[in-house]
């Protein structure tokens, strides 16, 4: 799969998750003060609501797990070089 197709797939997954706008309920785990502050900072930095940040985080984790199950990983790339490889999301990953 080419990079362009991968990007389109990620965008599609984010759009699908964004369409499933169900409100968070009381079953949602409470965040610690530190976790909530991080969520608030991410929301402010990205000019999004906390719910939008959480939805995108869930989509990203889903992509990471799917990638690992297919033998691939996510990475931070700068100037064509892998700076950080992101692994450990899937318990079934080798």
C-alpha positions, -999 to +999 in steps of 0.1 A: +000+000+000+014+034-010+019+062+015-009+082-001-033+052+003-023+047+039-030+084+046-064+082+029-071+051+050-062+069+082-083+099+073-112+076+065-109+059+099-109+092+116-139+104+097-158+072+106-150+076+142-160+113+141-194+103+127-200+080+157-206+109+180-221+093+211-219+112+243-195+099+270-215+084+299-210+077+336-193+044+327-164+063+313-135+061+337-126+092+356-092+108+348-067+118+373-059+155+377-027+150+358-045+131+329-072+157+328-047+185+326-029+168+297-062+163+280-071+200+285-036+210+272-040+188+241-074+202+234-062+238+238-031+232+216-052+216+188-082+239+192-105+210+197-128+198+225-116+171+249-140+147+233-125+153+199-090+147+213-102+114+229-119+103+197-088+109+177-066+092+203-089+061+201-086+061+163-049+064+165-046+035+189-069+014+167-046+022+137-015+012+158-031-021+168-042-029+133-007-020+120+011-042+146-013-071+138-002-068+101+035-068+111+040-030+108+045-002+133+039+035+135+069+058+135+078+095+139+098+103+107+119+134+102+139+141+070+132+105+059+147+090+090+128+071+118+132+092+149+109+071+171+092+038+164+059+034+183+051-002+194+035-022+221-002-015+214-012-050+205-008-080+228-007-102+197+022-083+181+054-103+178 
